[in-house]
Amino acid sequence: MRQSTLDIDDLRRRRSLVITRQEAAEALGVDPRTITVGIEDGTIPSVKIGRRIVIPREKFLALFADGTS
C-alpha cells in the first residue's frame, strides 16, 4: 500500500477553501471512490462548480472535530 503524504493536520493548515476528492481520500487513507460514495449519499458536503465537484475544506474538517476547540 502506498504511503500517504497528506493528513488531516495538513488540511487544517491549508488556506484553500476547497479540497478535491483525491486530497480527502489521501488524508483519510481511503480509496477516492469511498469519498465519492460519501458525497453521493450526503455524508460528505460538496459543491458543484460547473462540471467539477469539490469539498468545502472547513465543513469537511468539521466532520472530524473533537469538540475541544
Beta strands, then each sheet from edge to edge (+ up, - down):
strand 1: 18-19
strand 2: 47-49
strand 3: 52-56
sheet 1: 1+ 3- 2+
end
